[in-house]
Amino acid sequence: MYGLIKCIYDEKKQRSIESLYNDSDSHTQLLIRATIAEALKDCPKLLESHGSDWILCTLASYNRPEEDTARAYQSIMRMLHKMEFGILTDDIKWREINEIADGCLVGLGFFRKRMEQMYNHRASPSPDYYRQTGSAAFNRLGFDDLGCNFSGWIRFIESELATISFN
């Protein structure tokens, strides 16, 4: 996150923000990240060197509970490294519930249009199926608010992280 701060603020403000961030509780740190995300809306070049920080700051701007924001971030980062959809592995074994939750959130958030095409042309499960499955998976993991607001998270990811969307 400190790299992002250096990109948008002069040295005096950098020190002030860094000091405030370091002396804050985790909730206030999330609010600071949300503020930084708003300041970075018109800076797409930052993705190359500060992509993961930018994603976390952007998710923080959704103003949802801290643990849900952290879990959504974890889902995105994990799935961007290894993208897989569905509830079965390639070996026809059930996926872990974490993998199902992550795959549904990231799949619908970044690849919803592709998933709709697969549904319409290749008899893949519908995006609604993945929406219901992802919501249920997060509920089962104990992230009830994230599960109940699953559609909201998908819309937020589609609209706010669209610069790295592959639709």
Secondary structure as UniProt FT lines:
FT   HELIX           2..8
FT   HELIX           11..22
FT   HELIX           26..39
FT   TURN            40..42
FT   HELIX           44..46
FT   HELIX           47..60
FT   TURN            61..62
FT   HELIX           66..81
FT   TURN            90..91
FT   HELIX           97..122
FT   HELIX           127..140
FT   TURN            141..142
FT   HELIX           144..148
FT   HELIX           150..160
FT   HELIX           162..164
//
